[in-house]
Amino acid sequence: MSQTYNIHTMNKKLSIILKENEGKAGLESLIHAYQKVFGLKCSYYTEKVSQEFLSYCQRGKFFIEVVAYNSQREIFIQRDLVRNKNAWELIGGWINSDESFEEALDRVVAKETGSYLIEAVPIEIIRNTYYTSNNNKITHVGILYSGRLKDDKPVLENGIFTKQPQKYLKGKDRSIALIGQKILVTKILQPPVNEVVSYLNSKISRHFHKLFVKPISFIGSSYILQKETLNQIKPVDKTFLDVACGDDLTILKIQGKNRLVIANDISRDSLRKVSLKNKNKNIIFSNQNMLDMKFDKKFDVVIVKNVLHHLKNSDEMDYFLNNLKDIGNKYIVIDIIDPKLNIISKIWNRYYVSFLKDQGDFFLNYTQFKKIINLYFPNKKLNFSKIWTIKGPYMMAVIKP
């Protein structure tokens, strides 16, 4: 005779003993870190379900869900193939063994939409409790994202975009969609879709760059910039934000015991590459447009490397620097000096623009750089220097309280 167990009666010590086997040892603590960094609220949902669906829910404890939208800010919904094929739902799925939230997000979105995300921002923690009529129950916890899909029209047949998801959705999904819509109404800036798409469309040239050019240039350029950055970090510094980490591994050298490290970049592909090297799984990866970053925390150190020349104009620079000055105590700002002023820099810039389809061209000279930093950080201790590399001269500003 089969017996149905109430999940909540399980011996808690057994859960602790098997925690590592389940591959979820760090996810609960990571959720708390997400709440702390992004200032996420937690919503609780309870739903009565069939025993069959409850059995399905026992496949995992952690999940992701995403309010995905297109350039028209229409929300993507899809058929609910698990419970009711005539009903609609948002994109969501389990976290597999040894997967991070971000890795699961990319996998699930690709599977359910046939597209990929340009930007994904955590907006809420969700705790779902499902129960049956005989009081068997199980609780799941997950992260809700707001995410911009690359494609404006559905790639797969099981989904649609709509500006009125509340007409199709019910219960929890309806409530979640309304949360996402409220955020989209107040969202001013669109993520730089063209830059991300251009990056992904140059896979062959970037593979060549990775295999041949990058290893050669690393010692004479990236390693020097990395060393200069790490020299500015002290043992008392415990919380870090890299505004545009790219796919270099500087951020991995910063992580350590009792350190909170946030690696942000608009390119999910770059974040994925760093994540694969992150064996300790203790870095929080953030996929926010640097012009529209939102954190509920002030960091000990904010790294701003090769960022300024990716801004499009003076309005964007003003917006970015005004937003930046409120999120850190110490800043390390590094950028290439205008390539037009150095023949070596000019050659490298042509290579990046023509071959790798790099989009950044809003360059500063050293005098402009110093004046701008002084303008936006007038009451800080400032230290300026030049860094010489095989790609040409860089400029660095270290900004302290």
MIRO-782567 format. One record per residue: residue number from 1; residue in three letters; chain; x, y, z of N, C-alpha, C in turn. Coordinates in steps of 0.1 Angstrom, whole numbers. Example, Ala and Ser with C-alpha at 12.3 -4.5 7.8 and 13.67 -1.06 7.14 Angstrom:
residues 2
ATOM     i    aa   ch    n_c1    n_c2    n_c3   ca_c1   ca_c2   ca_c3    c_c1    c_c2    c_c3
ATOM     1   ala    A     132     -57      78     123     -45      78     132     -33      78
ATOM     2   ser    A     128     -22      71     137     -11      71     129       0      79
***
This chain:
residues 401
ATOM     i    aa   ch    n_c1    n_c2    n_c3   ca_c1   ca_c2   ca_c3    c_c1    c_c2    c_c3
ATOM     1   met    A       9     -12       0       0       0       0       9      12       0
ATOM     2   ser    A       6      21     -10      14      33     -10      10      43       0
ATOM     3   gln    A      20      51       5      17      61      15      21      75      10
ATOM     4   thr    A      13      85      13      17      99       9      22     106      21
ATOM     5   tyr    A      33     113      19      39     120      31      37     135      30
ATOM     6   asn    A      35     141      41      35     155      42      50     160      42
ATOM     7   ile    A      54     167      33      68     171      31      73     178      44
ATOM     8   his    A      64     185      51      69     193      62      71     185      75
ATOM     9   thr    A      68     172      74      71     163      85      84     156      84
ATOM    10   met    A      91     159      73     105     153      71     114     157      82
ATOM    11   asn    A     122     148      86     132     151      97     142     161      91
ATOM    12   lys    A     143     173      98     151     184      93     166     180      93
ATOM    13   lys    A     170     171     101     184     167     101     188     160      88
ATOM    14   leu    A     178     152      83     180     145      70     182     155      59
ATOM    15   ser    A     174     166      59     176     177      49     190     183      50
ATOM    16   ile    A     195     185      62     208     191      64     219     181      58
ATOM    17   ile    A     217     168      62     227     158      58     228     157      42
ATOM    18   leu    A     216     158      36     216     156      21     217     169      13
ATOM    19   lys    A     219     180      20     219     193      14     229     194       2
ATOM    20   glu    A     241     189       4     252     190      -6     248     180     -17
ATOM    21   asn    A     243     168     -14     239     159     -25     229     165     -35
ATOM    22   glu    A     220     173     -30     210     179     -38     215     191     -46
ATOM    23   gly    A     227     195     -44     233     205     -52     227     219     -50
ATOM    24   lys    A     220     221     -38     214     234     -36     219     241     -23
ATOM    25   ala    A     231     237     -19     236     242      -6     236     257      -5
ATOM    26   gly    A     239     264     -16     241     278     -15     229     286     -20
ATOM    27   leu    A     219     280     -25     208     288     -32     200     295     -22
ATOM    28   glu    A     197     289     -10     189     296      -1     196     309       5
ATOM    29   ser    A     209     307       7     217     319      12     218     329       1
ATOM    30   leu    A     219     324     -12     220     333     -23     207     342     -25
ATOM    31   ile    A     196     336     -22     183     343     -22     184     354     -12
ATOM    32   his    A     189     352       0     190     362      10     199     373       5
ATOM    33   ala    A     210     369      -2     219     379      -8     212     388     -18
ATOM    34   tyr    A     204     382     -27     197     389     -37     188     399     -30
ATOM    35   gln    A     181     395     -20     172     404     -13     179     416      -7
ATOM    36   lys    A     191     413      -2     199     424       4     204     434      -6
ATOM    37   val    A     209     428     -17     216     437     -27     206     445     -36
ATOM    38   phe    A     195     438     -40     185     445     -49     173     450     -41
ATOM    39   gly    A     173     448     -28     161     453     -20     148     447     -24
ATOM    40   leu    A     148     434     -26     136     427     -31     126     424     -20
ATOM    41   lys    A     114     426     -23     103     422     -14     100     407     -17
ATOM    42   cys    A      94     401      -7      90     387      -8      75     386      -8
ATOM    43   ser    A      70     379     -18      55     376     -19      52     362     -16
ATOM    44   tyr    A      41     359      -9      38     345      -6      25     342     -13
ATOM    45   tyr    A      25     330     -19      13     326     -26       9     311     -22
ATOM    46   thr    A      -4     309     -20      -8     296     -15     -19     291     -25
ATOM    47   glu    A     -18     278     -29     -28     273     -39     -31     259     -36
ATOM    48   lys    A     -44     256     -37     -48     242     -36     -47     235     -50
ATOM    49   val    A     -40     223     -50     -38     216     -62     -41     202     -61
ATOM    50   ser    A     -40     194     -72     -43     180     -72     -30     173     -67
ATOM    51   gln    A     -32     160     -62     -21     152     -58     -11     150     -69
ATOM    52   glu    A     -17     149     -81      -8     147     -93       1     159     -95
ATOM    53   phe    A      -4     171     -94       4     183     -96      14     184     -84
ATOM    54   leu    A      10     181     -72      19     181     -61      31     172     -63
ATOM    55   ser    A      28     161     -69      39     151     -71      49     157     -81
ATOM    56   tyr    A      44     164     -91      52     171    -101      60     182     -94
ATOM    57   cys    A      55     189     -84      62     200     -77      73     195     -69
ATOM    58   gln    A      74     182     -66      84     176     -58      97     174     -66
ATOM    59   arg    A      97     178     -79     109     177     -87     120     187     -83
ATOM    60   gly    A     116     198     -77     126     208     -73     120     217     -62
ATOM    61   lys    A     130     224     -56     126     234     -45     127     248     -50
ATOM    62   phe    A     137     251     -59     140     264     -63     136     266     -78
ATOM    63   phe    A     132     278     -81     127     281     -95     130     295     -99
ATOM    64   ile    A     128     298    -111     129     312    -117     116     314    -124
ATOM    65   glu    A     111     326    -124     100     331    -132     103     344    -138
ATOM    66   val    A      98     347    -150     102     360    -156      90     366    -163
ATOM    67   val    A      88     379    -161      79     387    -168      87     393    -180
ATOM    68   ala    A      86     385    -191      94     388    -203      86     398    -213
ATOM    69   tyr    A      93     407    -218      86     417    -227      94     421    -239
ATOM    70   asn    A      88     427    -249      95     431    -261      97     446    -262
ATOM    71   ser    A     101     451    -273     104     466    -274      91     474    -273
ATOM    72   gln    A      79     468    -275      67     475    -273      61     474    -259
ATOM    73   arg    A      69     468    -251      66     465    -237      53     457    -235
ATOM    74   glu    A      52     448    -245      41     437    -244      47     426    -237
ATOM    75   ile    A      39     419    -228      44     408    -220      41     395    -227
ATOM    76   phe    A      51     386    -226      50     373    -232      43     363    -223
ATOM    77   ile    A      33     356    -228      26     346    -220      25     333    -229
ATOM    78   gln    A      24     322    -223      24     309    -231      14     300    -225
ATOM    79   arg    A      10     289    -233       1     279    -228       6     271    -217
ATOM    80   asp    A      -2     268    -207       1     260    -195       0     246    -199
ATOM    81   leu    A      11     239    -203      10     226    -208      11     215    -197
ATOM    82   val    A      13     219    -185      14     210    -174       0     207    -167
ATOM    83   arg    A      -7     218    -164     -19     217    -157     -32     218    -166
ATOM    84   asn    A     -31     228    -175     -43     231    -183     -39     237    -196
ATOM    85   lys    A     -40     230    -207     -36     234    -220     -44     246    -225
ATOM    86   asn    A     -56     248    -219     -64     259    -223     -61     272    -216
ATOM    87   ala    A     -53     271    -205     -49     283    -197     -36     288    -201
ATOM    88   trp    A     -32     300    -196     -20     307    -199     -12     309    -187
ATOM    89   glu    A       2     311    -189      11     313    -178      23     321    -182
ATOM    90   leu    A      31     326    -173      43     333    -175      54     322    -177
ATOM    91   ile    A      66     327    -182      77     318    -183      83     314    -169
ATOM    92   gly    A      86     302    -167      92     298    -154      97     283    -155
ATOM    93   gly    A     105     280    -145     111     266    -145     119     263    -133
ATOM    94   trp    A     123     251    -132     131     246    -120     146     250    -122
ATOM    95   ile    A     153     251    -111     167     252    -111     173     238    -111
ATOM    96   asn    A     180     234    -121     186     220    -121     198     219    -112
ATOM    97   ser    A     202     207    -109     214     205    -100     226     212    -106
ATOM    98   asp    A     233     219     -97     245     226    -101     243     238    -110
ATOM    99   glu    A     231     243    -111     227     254    -119     226     266    -110
ATOM   100   ser    A     230     278    -115     227     291    -108     213     296    -113
ATOM   101   phe    A     208     306    -106     196     312    -110     197     318    -124
ATOM   102   glu    A     208     324    -127     210     330    -140     211     320    -151
ATOM   103   glu    A     218     309    -148     220     298    -158     206     292    -161
ATOM   104   ala    A     198     290    -151     185     284    -153     176     294    -161
ATOM   105   leu    A     178     306    -158     170     317    -165     172     316    -180
ATOM   106   asp    A     185     315    -184     188     315    -198     183     302    -205
ATOM   107   arg    A     185     291    -198     180     278    -203     165     278    -205
ATOM   108   val    A     158     282    -195     143     281    -195     138     291    -206
ATOM   109   val    A     143     303    -207     138     313    -216     141     308    -231
ATOM   110   ala    A     152     302    -233     155     297    -246     146     286    -250
ATOM   111   lys    A     143     277    -240     134     265    -243     120     270    -245
ATOM   112   glu    A     115     279    -237     101     283    -238      98     294    -248
ATOM   113   thr    A     107     302    -252     105     312    -262     112     311    -275
ATOM   114   gly    A     123     304    -275     131     303    -287     140     315    -289
ATOM   115   ser    A     139     324    -280     147     337    -281     156     338    -269
ATOM   116   tyr    A     162     349    -266     171     351    -255     169     365    -249
ATOM   117   leu    A     173     367    -237     172     379    -230     183     389    -232
ATOM   118   ile    A     179     402    -234     189     413    -236     192     418    -222
ATOM   119   glu    A     183     419    -213     185     424    -200     175     416    -190
ATOM   120   ala    A     179     413    -178     171     406    -168     174     412    -155
ATOM   121   val    A     164     417    -148     165     424    -135     157     417    -125
ATOM   122   pro    A     162     412    -114     154     406    -103     145     416     -97
ATOM   123   ile    A     132     413     -95     123     423     -90     115     418     -78
ATOM   124   glu    A     116     405     -75     108     400     -63     113     386     -59
ATOM   125   ile    A     112     382     -47     113     368     -42      99     363     -41
ATOM   126   ile    A      97     350     -45      84     344     -45      85     331     -37
ATOM   127   arg    A      76     329     -28      75     316     -20      61     311     -23
ATOM   128   asn    A      61     299     -29      48     293     -33      46     281     -23
ATOM   129   thr    A      34     280     -18      30     268     -10      18     261     -17
ATOM   130   tyr    A      20     249     -21      10     241     -27       5     231     -17
ATOM   131   tyr    A      -9     229     -17     -14     219      -8     -26     211     -14
ATOM   132   thr    A     -29     199      -9     -40     192     -14     -51     191      -4
ATOM   133   ser    A     -62     185      -7     -73     185       2     -70     177      15
ATOM   134   asn    A     -61     168      14     -57     161      26     -45     166      33
ATOM   135   asn    A     -42     179      30     -32     187      37     -18     183      34
ATOM   136   asn    A     -15     176      24      -1     174      19       3     187      13
ATOM   137   lys    A      15     191      16      19     204      10      34     204       8
ATOM   138   ile    A      38     214      -1      52     216      -4      54     231      -7
ATOM   139   thr    A      66     236      -3      69     250      -5      81     252     -14
ATOM   140   his    A      80     261     -24      91     264     -33      95     279     -31
ATOM   141   val    A     107     282     -34     112     296     -34     119     299     -47
ATOM   142   gly    A     117     311     -52     123     314     -65     125     329     -66
ATOM   143   ile    A     131     333     -77     133     347     -80     125     351     -92
ATOM   144   leu    A     118     362     -91     111     367    -103     119     378    -109
ATOM   145   tyr    A     120     377    -123     128     387    -131     118     395    -140
ATOM   146   ser    A     123     406    -143     117     414    -155     128     413    -166
ATOM   147   gly    A     124     408    -178     134     406    -188     130     410    -202
ATOM   148   arg    A     139     417    -209     136     421    -222     141     411    -232
ATOM   149   leu    A     131     405    -240     135     395    -250     140     402    -263
ATOM   150   lys    A     148     396    -270     154     401    -282     143     403    -293
ATOM   151   asp    A     134     394    -294     125     393    -305     112     400    -302
ATOM   152   asp    A     106     408    -311      93     415    -309      81     406    -311
ATOM   153   lys    A      83     395    -319      72     386    -322      76     372    -317
ATOM   154   pro    A      66     364    -314      69     350    -309      77     342    -319
ATOM   155   val    A      87     335    -314      95     326    -322      88     313    -323
ATOM   156   leu    A      82     308    -311      76     295    -310      61     297    -310
ATOM   157   glu    A      53     287    -314      39     288    -316      31     288    -303
ATOM   158   asn    A      37     284    -291      29     283    -279      28     295    -271
ATOM   159   gly    A      32     307    -276      32     319    -268      27     331    -277
ATOM   160   ile    A      23     342    -269      19     354    -276      25     366    -267
ATOM   161   phe    A      26     378    -274      28     390    -266      15     398    -265
ATOM   162   thr    A      13     404    -253       1     411    -251       3     423    -241
ATOM   163   lys    A      -4     434    -243      -3     445    -234     -14     444    -223
ATOM   164   gln    A     -22     433    -224     -32     431    -213     -31     416    -208
ATOM   165   pro    A     -20     412    -202     -19     399    -197     -29     395    -187
ATOM   166   gln    A     -35     405    -180     -45     402    -169     -57     396    -175
ATOM   167   lys    A     -60     397    -188     -71     391    -195     -70     376    -197
ATOM   168   tyr    A     -57     372    -197     -54     358    -200     -50     350    -187
ATOM   169   leu    A     -44     357    -178     -38     350    -167     -47     350    -154
ATOM   170   lys    A     -45     341    -146     -53     340    -133     -43     338    -121
ATOM   171   gly    A     -49     340    -109     -42     337     -97     -28     344     -96
ATOM   172   lys    A     -18     336     -92      -5     341     -89       1     348    -102
ATOM   173   asp    A       0     341    -113       6     347    -126       0     360    -129
ATOM   174   arg    A     -13     362    -127     -19     375    -129     -13     386    -120
ATOM   175   ser    A     -12     382    -108      -6     392     -98       8     396    -102
ATOM   176   ile    A      16     385    -106      30     388    -109      31     396    -122
ATOM   177   ala    A      23     393    -132      23     401    -144      20     416    -142
ATOM   178   leu    A      11     419    -132       7     432    -129      19     439    -122
ATOM   179   ile    A      27     432    -114      39     438    -108      49     441    -119
ATOM   180   gly    A      51     432    -129      60     435    -140      55     447    -148
ATOM   181   gln    A      42     448    -151      37     459    -159      39     472    -152
ATOM   182   lys    A      38     472    -139      39     485    -131      54     490    -132
ATOM   183   ile    A      63     480    -132      77     484    -134      80     489    -147
ATOM   184   leu    A      74     483    -158      76     487    -171      71     501    -174
ATOM   185   val    A      60     505    -168      54     518    -169      64     529    -165
ATOM   186   thr    A      71     526    -154      81     536    -148      95     535    -154
ATOM   187   lys    A      97     525    -162     111     523    -168     113     533    -179
ATOM   188   ile    A     123     541    -177     126     552    -187     135     547    -198
ATOM   189   leu    A     146     540    -195     156     537    -205     154     522    -210
ATOM   190   gln    A     156     521    -223     156     508    -229     170     502    -229
ATOM   191   pro    A     172     489    -227     185     483    -228     191     485    -242
ATOM   192   pro    A     205     486    -243     211     488    -256     211     475    -265
ATOM   193   val    A     199     472    -271     197     460    -278     207     458    -290
ATOM   194   asn    A     209     469    -297     218     468    -309     232     464    -305
ATOM   195   glu    A     237     469    -294     251     466    -289     252     451    -286
ATOM   196   val    A     241     446    -279     241     432    -275     240     423    -287
ATOM   197   val    A     231     426    -296     229     418    -308     242     418    -316
ATOM   198   ser    A     248     430    -318     260     431    -326     271     422    -320
ATOM   199   tyr    A     272     422    -307     282     413    -300     279     399    -303
ATOM   200   leu    A     267     394    -302     264     380    -304     265     376    -319
ATOM   201   asn    A     263     386    -328     264     383    -342     278     381    -347
ATOM   202   ser    A     288     385    -339     302     384    -343     309     373    -336
ATOM   203   lys    A     302     361    -336     308     350    -328     321     344    -334
ATOM   204   ile    A     321     344    -348     333     338    -354     345     347    -351
ATOM   205   ser    A     344     360    -353     355     369    -351     359     369    -336
ATOM   206   arg    A     349     368    -327     352     368    -313     359     355    -309
ATOM   207   his    A     355     344    -315     362     332    -313     377     332    -317
ATOM   208   phe    A     379     338    -328     393     341    -333     401     349    -323
ATOM   209   his    A     394     360    -319     400     369    -309     403     362    -296
ATOM   210   lys    A     394     353    -291     397     346    -279     409     336    -280
ATOM   211   leu    A     410     330    -292     420     320    -293     434     325    -296
ATOM   212   phe    A     435     337    -303     447     341    -308     451     355    -303
ATOM   213   val    A     443     365    -304     446     379    -300     446     381    -285
ATOM   214   lys    A     436     376    -279     435     379    -264     446     373    -256
ATOM   215   pro    A     450     360    -259     462     355    -251     475     364    -253
ATOM   216   ile    A     477     368    -265     489     376    -268     488     390    -262
ATOM   217   ser    A     476     396    -262     475     410    -256     473     410    -241
ATOM   218   phe    A     470     398    -235     467     398    -221     478     404    -212
ATOM   219   ile    A     490     398    -214     502     403    -206     505     417    -207
ATOM   220   gly    A     503     422    -220     507     436    -222     496     446    -220
ATOM   221   ser    A     484     441    -217     473     451    -215     464     447    -204
ATOM   222   ser    A     456     437    -206     446     433    -196     452     430    -182
ATOM   223   tyr    A     463     423    -182     470     419    -170     474     432    -162
ATOM   224   ile    A     479     442    -170     484     454    -164     472     462    -157
ATOM   225   leu    A     461     463    -165     449     469    -159     443     462    -147
ATOM   226   gln    A     443     449    -148     439     440    -137     447     443    -125
ATOM   227   lys    A     460     443    -126     470     445    -115     468     459    -109
ATOM   228   glu    A     466     469    -117     464     483    -112     450     483    -104
ATOM   229   thr    A     441     476    -109     428     476    -102     429     469     -88
ATOM   230   leu    A     435     457     -88     437     450     -76     446     457     -65
ATOM   231   asn    A     455     465     -70     464     473     -61     456     483     -53
ATOM   232   gln    A     444     487     -58     436     497     -51     427     491     -41
ATOM   233   ile    A     426     478     -40     417     471     -31     424     467     -18
ATOM   234   lys    A     418     470      -7     424     468       6     416     458      14
ATOM   235   pro    A     422     452      24     415     441      32     402     446      39
ATOM   236   val    A     401     459      41     389     464      48     377     465      38
ATOM   237   asp    A     380     464      25     370     465      15     362     451      14
ATOM   238   lys    A     349     451      17     342     439      18     331     437       7
ATOM   239   thr    A     326     448       2     315     448      -8     320     454     -21
ATOM   240   phe    A     317     448     -32     322     452     -45     311     452     -56
ATOM   241   leu    A     312     462     -65     304     462     -77     312     465     -89
ATOM   242   asp    A     312     456     -99     319     458    -111     308     462    -121
ATOM   243   val    A     308     475    -125     297     480    -133     295     473    -147
ATOM   244   ala    A     306     470    -153     306     463    -166     318     454    -166
ATOM   245   cys    A     316     442    -160     327     433    -158     332     426    -171
ATOM   246   gly    A     324     426    -182     329     420    -194     332     405    -192
ATOM   247   asp    A     341     399    -200     344     385    -198     358     383    -193
ATOM   248   asp    A     365     394    -187     378     391    -181     375     386    -167
ATOM   249   leu    A     386     382    -160     384     374    -148     389     382    -136
ATOM   250   thr    A     389     396    -137     393     404    -126     384     402    -114
ATOM   251   ile    A     371     401    -116     362     399    -106     364     387     -98
ATOM   252   leu    A     369     376    -104     371     363     -97     383     365     -87
ATOM   253   lys    A     392     374     -90     403     375     -81     400     384     -69
ATOM   254   ile    A     388     391     -70     384     399     -59     376     391     -48
ATOM   255   gln    A     369     381     -53     360     374     -44     369     367     -33
ATOM   256   gly    A     363     365     -22     370     359     -11     361     357       1
ATOM   257   lys    A     366     352      12     358     350      24     353     363      29
ATOM   258   asn    A     340     363      33     333     375      38     332     386      29
ATOM   259   arg    A     334     384      16     332     394       6     320     392      -2
ATOM   260   leu    A     313     403      -5     301     403     -13     305     410     -27
ATOM   261   val    A     304     402     -37     308     407     -50     297     406     -60
ATOM   262   ile    A     294     418     -67     284     418     -77     291     421     -91
ATOM   263   ala    A     288     412    -100     294     414    -114     282     417    -123
ATOM   264   asn    A     282     430    -128     272     434    -137     277     436    -151
ATOM   265   asp    A     268     433    -161     272     435    -175     259     434    -183
ATOM   266   ile    A     258     442    -193     246     441    -202     246     429    -210
ATOM   267   ser    A     258     423    -213     259     411    -221     258     398    -212
ATOM   268   arg    A     247     391    -214     245     379    -207     255     368    -211
ATOM   269   asp    A     260     369    -224     270     360    -228     283     362    -221
ATOM   270   ser    A     287     375    -218     299     377    -210     298     372    -196
ATOM   271   leu    A     286     374    -190     284     370    -177     284     354    -176
ATOM   272   arg    A     279     348    -186     279     333    -187     294     328    -187
ATOM   273   lys    A     302     335    -195     316     330    -196     323     332    -182
ATOM   274   val    A     321     343    -175     327     345    -162     321     335    -152
ATOM   275   ser    A     308     332    -153     301     323    -144     307     309    -145
ATOM   276   leu    A     311     305    -157     316     291    -159     330     290    -152
ATOM   277   lys    A     337     301    -150     350     301    -143     348     303    -128
ATOM   278   asn    A     336     306    -124     333     309    -110     330     296    -102
ATOM   279   lys    A     341     289     -99     339     276     -93     333     277     -79
ATOM   280   asn    A     335     288     -72     330     289     -58     315     293     -58
ATOM   281   lys    A     310     297     -69     296     301     -71     291     311     -60
ATOM   282   asn    A     300     320     -57     296     330     -46     296     344     -52
ATOM   283   ile    A     295     346     -65     294     359     -71     279     361     -75
ATOM   284   ile    A     274     372     -72     260     375     -78     262     382     -91
ATOM   285   phe    A     256     376    -101     257     382    -115     244     390    -118
ATOM   286   ser    A     247     403    -122     236     412    -124     236     417    -139
ATOM   287   asn    A     225     416    -146     224     418    -160     216     431    -162
ATOM   288   gln    A     221     442    -157     213     455    -158     221     465    -167
ATOM   289   asn    A     213     472    -175     218     484    -182     225     493    -172
ATOM   290   met    A     238     496    -175     245     504    -165     239     518    -163
ATOM   291   leu    A     231     523    -173     225     536    -171     213     535    -162
ATOM   292   asp    A     208     523    -159     196     521    -152     197     511    -140
ATOM   293   met    A     210     510    -135     212     501    -124     205     505    -111
ATOM   294   lys    A     199     495    -104     192     498     -92     197     488     -81
ATOM   295   phe    A     203     493     -71     208     484     -60     203     491     -47
ATOM   296   asp    A     200     482     -37     196     487     -24     207     487     -14
ATOM   297   lys    A     219     491     -19     231     489     -11     242     499     -16
ATOM   298   lys    A     250     504      -7     262     512     -11     274     503      -9
ATOM   299   phe    A     282     503     -20     293     493     -20     306     500     -16
ATOM   300   asp    A     315     492      -9     328     497      -5     336     502     -17
ATOM   301   val    A     336     494     -28     343     496     -40     334     494     -52
ATOM   302   val    A     335     504     -61     328     503     -74     338     504     -85
ATOM   303   ile    A     339     494     -94     348     494    -105     341     498    -118
ATOM   304   val    A     347     508    -124     341     514    -137     352     513    -147
ATOM   305   lys    A     353     501    -154     364     499    -163     359     498    -177
ATOM   306   asn    A     365     506    -187     361     506    -201     346     508    -202
ATOM   307   val    A     341     518    -195     327     520    -195     323     534    -202
ATOM   308   leu    A     331     544    -198     328     558    -203     326     559    -218
ATOM   309   his    A     335     553    -225     335     554    -240     323     547    -246
ATOM   310   his    A     316     539    -238     304     532    -244     291     541    -242
ATOM   311   leu    A     292     552    -235     281     561    -234     280     568    -247
ATOM   312   lys    A     267     571    -251     265     577    -265     267     592    -266
ATOM   313   asn    A     265     599    -255     266     614    -256     267     620    -242
ATOM   314   ser    A     267     633    -241     269     640    -229     257     638    -219
ATOM   315   asp    A     245     636    -225     233     634    -217     234     621    -210
ATOM   316   glu    A     238     610    -217     240     597    -210     251     597    -200
ATOM   317   met    A     262     605    -203     273     605    -193     268     612    -180
ATOM   318   asp    A     260     623    -182     255     630    -170     246     621    -162
ATOM   319   tyr    A     237     614    -169     228     605    -162     235     594    -155
ATOM   320   phe    A     245     588    -162     253     577    -156     261     582    -143
ATOM   321   leu    A     268     593    -144     276     597    -133     268     602    -122
ATOM   322   asn    A     257     608    -124     248     612    -113     243     600    -106
ATOM   323   asn    A     240     590    -113     235     577    -107     246     570    -100
ATOM   324   leu    A     258     570    -106     269     563    -100     274     568     -87
ATOM   325   lys    A     274     581     -85     280     587     -73     273     584     -60
ATOM   326   asp    A     261     578     -61     254     575     -49     255     560     -45
ATOM   327   ile    A     262     552     -52     262     537     -49     275     532     -44
ATOM   328   gly    A     285     541     -42     298     536     -37     305     545     -27
ATOM   329   asn    A     315     540     -20     323     548     -12     336     551     -19
ATOM   330   lys    A     342     541     -25     355     542     -33     352     538     -47
ATOM   331   tyr    A     358     545     -57     356     542     -71     370     540     -78
ATOM   332   ile    A     370     530     -87     382     528     -95     377     530    -110
ATOM   333   val    A     380     541    -116     376     544    -129     387     543    -139
ATOM   334   ile    A     386     534    -149     397     533    -159     390     533    -173
ATOM   335   asp    A     397     540    -182     392     541    -196     404     544    -205
ATOM   336   ile    A     402     540    -218     412     542    -228     412     557    -231
ATOM   337   ile    A     424     563    -233     425     577    -238     421     577    -252
ATOM   338   asp    A     415     588    -257     410     589    -270     420     583    -281
ATOM   339   pro    A     416     572    -288     425     566    -297     430     575    -308
ATOM   340   lys    A     424     586    -311     428     595    -322     442     601    -318
ATOM   341   leu    A     445     601    -305     457     608    -300     469     599    -300
ATOM   342   asn    A     468     586    -304     479     576    -303     477     566    -314
ATOM   343   ile    A     488     565    -322     487     556    -334     484     542    -330
ATOM   344   ile    A     490     537    -319     488     523    -315     473     521    -311
ATOM   345   ser    A     468     531    -303     454     530    -299     445     530    -310
ATOM   346   lys    A     448     538    -320     440     540    -332     439     526    -340
ATOM   347   ile    A     450     519    -341     450     506    -348     441     496    -340
ATOM   348   trp    A     443     496    -327     435     486    -319     420     490    -319
ATOM   349   asn    A     417     503    -319     403     507    -320     397     503    -333
ATOM   350   arg    A     404     504    -344     399     500    -357     396     485    -357
ATOM   351   tyr    A     405     477    -351     403     463    -350     390     459    -342
ATOM   352   tyr    A     388     466    -330     377     463    -322     364     467    -329
ATOM   353   val    A     364     479    -336     352     484    -343     349     476    -355
ATOM   354   ser    A     359     474    -364     356     467    -377     355     452    -376
ATOM   355   phe    A     364     446    -367     364     431    -367     355     426    -356
ATOM   356   leu    A     355     432    -344     347     427    -333     333     434    -331
ATOM   357   lys    A     331     444    -340     318     452    -340     316     459    -326
ATOM   358   asp    A     326     464    -320     325     471    -308     317     484    -310
ATOM   359   gln    A     308     488    -301     300     500    -304     305     513    -297
ATOM   360   gly    A     314     512    -288     318     524    -280     327     533    -288
ATOM   361   asp    A     323     546    -289     331     556    -296     331     570    -289
ATOM   362   phe    A     326     571    -277     325     584    -270     338     586    -261
ATOM   363   phe    A     349     588    -268     362     588    -261     365     602    -255
ATOM   364   leu    A     373     602    -244     378     614    -237     393     615    -238
ATOM   365   asn    A     398     627    -238     412     629    -236     415     630    -221
ATOM   366   tyr    A     427     630    -217     431     629    -203     426     642    -195
ATOM   367   thr    A     427     653    -201     422     666    -195     407     665    -193
ATOM   368   gln    A     400     661    -203     385     660    -201     382     650    -190
ATOM   369   phe    A     389     639    -190     386     629    -180     388     635    -166
ATOM   370   lys    A     399     642    -163     401     647    -150     391     658    -146
ATOM   371   lys    A     387     666    -156     377     677    -153     364     671    -150
ATOM   372   ile    A     360     660    -157     347     654    -155     346     647    -141
ATOM   373   ile    A     357     640    -138     357     634    -124     356     644    -113
ATOM   374   asn    A     364     655    -115     363     666    -105     349     672    -104
ATOM   375   leu    A     342     673    -116     329     679    -116     319     671    -108
ATOM   376   tyr    A     319     657    -110     309     649    -104     313     644     -90
ATOM   377   phe    A     325     645     -86     330     641     -73     338     652     -66
ATOM   378   pro    A     332     663     -64     339     675     -60     344     675     -45
ATOM   379   asn    A     338     667     -37     342     666     -23     349     653     -19
ATOM   380   lys    A     355     647     -29     362     634     -27     377     636     -29
ATOM   381   lys    A     385     626     -24     399     626     -26     402     619     -39
ATOM   382   leu    A     409     626     -48     410     621     -62     425     619     -65
ATOM   383   asn    A     428     608     -71     441     604     -75     441     600     -90
ATOM   384   phe    A     448     607     -99     448     604    -113     461     599    -117
ATOM   385   ser    A     461     590    -127     473     585    -133     471     579    -147
ATOM   386   lys    A     482     577    -154     481     571    -167     487     557    -166
ATOM   387   ile    A     481     548    -174     486     534    -174     490     531    -189
ATOM   388   trp    A     502     526    -190     507     524    -204     506     509    -207
ATOM   389   thr    A     500     506    -219     498     492    -223     502     491    -238
ATOM   390   ile    A     502     479    -243     505     477    -257     493     481    -266
ATOM   391   lys    A     481     484    -260     470     489    -267     469     504    -267
ATOM   392   gly    A     479     510    -260     479     524    -259     477     529    -244
ATOM   393   pro    A     477     542    -242     476     547    -228     462     547    -223
ATOM   394   tyr    A     460     543    -210     447     543    -203     449     554    -192
ATOM   395   met    A     437     559    -188     437     568    -177     429     562    -165
ATOM   396   met    A     434     565    -153     427     559    -141     425     570    -131
ATOM   397   ala    A     413     570    -125     410     578    -113     406     570    -102
ATOM   398   val    A     412     572     -90     408     565     -78     401     576     -69
ATOM   399   ile    A     389     573     -66     380     583     -59     377     577     -45
ATOM   400   lys    A     381     585     -35     379     581     -21     371     591     -13
ATOM   401   pro    A     365     586      -2     357     596       6     366     607      12
***
